[in-house]
Amino acid sequence: MSVSCIARNELRTPSRNTRLEHAIRTVLLSALLMVPALAAGADETKPPLRLCADPTNLPFSSDDPGKPGLYLEIGQAVAQKLGRTVSTNWYKSYFGKRTVRETLLSKQCDAMVGLPLVDDFMGPAVIFSKPIAHEGYALVGARDRAKDRKLAGIDDLKGLRVAVQYQSTPQNLLALRDDIQKVTVLSPEEGMAALEQGKVDIAFIWAPVAGWLNKTTYGDKYQIVSTEGDGLLWATAIGFAKASGALRDEVDAVLPSLQPEISALFAKYGVPNGAPVKFGEADQATTSSVGAGEPVTVGQAASAEKPVQTAATAGDAKGDATAGREVFNGTCAHCHGPDAVQAERKIDLRLLKKRYADDMESTFWKTVHDGRPAKGMPAWKDVFSDDELRNVYAYLQSVQDTGGSN
């Protein structure tokens, strides 16, 4: 599961027709998911298996009846084996662990397919099925390159231009290799586009999305080599709330018989699921501060050479609040709300002045530069310039709540 804030939702309020169309698609998808289970003899006395999923997160899940996604189809297959129908609760996955808390742990669904099977993911609150697959990062390159140059380790990338996702394990892994030209991209989509445009020779990016794009957009023209190493590959499973041990045991009992079907679904969506290539380990000096145990679409890089700005240095120039608003709504609004309007007080940035008083500016610079990995906040120092961040700060100053108590 990917936990970065990726700009995939529209900030504009949908029209009535758009909302109606979305509702119709959701109903159609629910019907589509129920039909196979009913055909297989689902017991109508049993409650449906409620799945939580993202409506716009292919190859994993979608509210498009024609392309339900890998995770939903795995959930459907499990439901058939259990003699149940399926219902779906939609929720955007870019909220990361918050998604799990507000859906699975809030009893909005019974299961989430594709959670990382790691000991420290959501602590004891979430329990897991047996592994269903492995997902991670992959090397993507032209198929004819495999004939001339084997990709089996870091040394095989010498002299090549390699796209790496911002603050990911691949970026950390290659950070100290001056003999490899790194090209930083913000997403797997951007990495594949750079490869297609000839800007890079290899893309070292998130494998599931790379495989899906290779299949649906690029005509299967690229070779995708899954990698294995510290922070590069994780087992995935179906997650349940701790109190759902009985359901987890039921699912575990049917999973072995579903493995051929699950493998076929991975192939259907182009998601690599074959034997990975051992690719080494990230240097401890540059290892993500999130830790290698938890997969993230955009990880947290350790703070390195660029110093954190303080109020004394950052305050030397005033920012452009209008430009800052544009950056904020294009990047920050997915977690903190459009125009910083956010009902959840813990992440309501209109309260910064109340919380931090004279330390507001220094807190801002430290947070946006280094991030807050434990709270799901990425670092932005290598994405935006200090001038752009100063503009964001100027905008946040303009929206501070000066009313009542915090």
Secondary structure, DSSP 8 states (H G I E B T S, - for coil): ---S----S--S---HHHHHHHHHHHHHHHHHHHHHHHHTT--TTS--EEEEE-TEETTTEES-TT---HHHHHHHHHHHHHT--EEEEE--GGGTHHHHHHTTTTTS-SBEEEEE--TTSSGGGEEE-S--EEEEEEEEEETTHHHH---SSGGGGTT-EEEEETTSHHHHHHTT-TTSEEEEESSHHHHHHHHHTTS-SEEEEEHHHHHHHHHHTSTT-EEEEEEESTTTEEEEEEEEEGGGHHHHHHHHHHHHHHHHHHHHHHHHTT---S--EE-----GGG--TT-TTS--SS------SS----HHHHTTS---HHHHHHHIIIIIHHHH-GGG--SSGGG-GGGHHHHHGGGHHHHHHHHHHH-BGGGTB---TTTS-HHHHHHHHHHHHHT---SS--
